[in-house]
Amino acid sequence: MFWDGFRELGIWSKPAGAAFLCIEPWHGFASPSDFDGDFKDKPGLMHIAPAESRTLKYRVRIGQNA
């Protein structure tokens, strides 16, 4: 797995023995339990000004010789 532009890598599954494991690049995360501010001030957000852009990419290769 390759990713560029993301700050975090989330690895998760449903509780109680789910039949899958999810691996995905993230640029944000859930609000801390003590966070009580405005959404725009939430930790981990990516702020992009009007008329600007960002490129984020990831690649997943599965199989032999990946």
N, C-alpha and C positions, 0 to 999 in steps of 0.2 A: 504494500500500500504506500502510495506517495501522495503528499498534500503540500500545497504552497499557499500562504496567505491566511491560513487558519491558525488560531492561537491555542486551541485545545484539541485533544483527541478523545472523543467519548467512546467508552466501551461499556455496554450495558445489556441487560436481558430482563425479561419479566421475572418477578419473584416466583418461587415455588416450582423450580425445575422446568422452565420454558425450553422448548426444543430449538432455540436459536440464540446466537450471540450477535449483537449489533456493534459494528465498529465503524465510526463515522467522524470525520473532522467537524469541529464546531468552532464558531467564533464567539459564542456566548454560552451562558449557562443559567440555571435557575437562580432566582434572586436569593440572596442570603436570608435566613429566617428572621433576622433582625432588621432587614431593609424596609423602610417605610417612606421612601422618597418618591419623586416623580419618575416615570418610566425613562425619560431622557437622561436621568442620572444613574440609572441602574448599572452596576458594575458589569463589565464584560461586553457592553454594547459597542458596535462599530458605528461611528458617526461619519457620514459621508455628506459633504456639503452639496447644495444644489449645483448641478452641471458638472460635478466631479464623478468619477467612477472608480471602482476597484475591481480587480480580477482575482478571483479565488478559484483554485482548481484542485482536483484530486483524481487519482487513477487507482483502480483496483485490478490486479491481475490474479487470476485463479488458474491453477493447473500446472502441469509439468513445464519446466523451462520458462516460468513466468518471470 
